[in-house]
Amino acid sequence: MAQTHRLPTVCGVRVYAEAGCLIAYAPNLLAMFRRTAGFVDKILKGTKPADIPMELPPKLELVLNLKTAESLGISFPQRLFILADEVIK
């Protein structure tokens, strides 16, 4: 719908950038799943879930969709290309 109405979108899931979202700034899901194993281990060893401290995602990824940007007539500043973890062409 956003592409139909030519609206730039920023998404919180990397997969959406692959599907056409202009920018995704999202946690690395693989890194989060790896951390989950540590939490499960603690719980199975008897730690109460309420006693496990909440953590921030270990890594956030910036993904730019250049194809979508070109179709919308948008150009990214050079600084974003430097900071981007991935540029989808």
Secondary structure in CASP SS format (residue, H / E / C, confidence):
PFRMAT SS
TARGET T0000
AUTHOR 0000-0000-0000
METHOD secondary structure of the structure
MODEL  1
M C 1.00
A C 1.00
Q C 1.00
T C 1.00
H C 1.00
R C 1.00
L C 1.00
P C 1.00
T C 1.00
V E 1.00
C E 1.00
G C 1.00
V C 1.00
R H 1.00
V H 1.00
Y H 1.00
A H 1.00
E H 1.00
A H 1.00
G C 1.00
C C 1.00
L C 1.00
I E 1.00
A E 1.00
Y E 1.00
A E 1.00
P E 1.00
N C 1.00
L H 1.00
L H 1.00
A H 1.00
M H 1.00
F H 1.00
R H 1.00
R H 1.00
T H 1.00
A H 1.00
G H 1.00
F H 1.00
V H 1.00
D H 1.00
K H 1.00
I H 1.00
L H 1.00
K C 1.00
G C 1.00
T C 1.00
K C 1.00
P H 1.00
A H 1.00
D H 1.00
I C 1.00
P C 1.00
M C 1.00
E C 1.00
L C 1.00
P C 1.00
P C 1.00
K C 1.00
L E 1.00
E E 1.00
L E 1.00
V E 1.00
L E 1.00
N E 1.00
L H 1.00
K H 1.00
T H 1.00
A H 1.00
E H 1.00
S H 1.00
L H 1.00
G C 1.00
I C 1.00
S C 1.00
F C 1.00
P C 1.00
Q H 1.00
R H 1.00
L H 1.00
F H 1.00
I H 1.00
L H 1.00
A C 1.00
D C 1.00
E E 1.00
V E 1.00
I E 1.00
K C 1.00
END
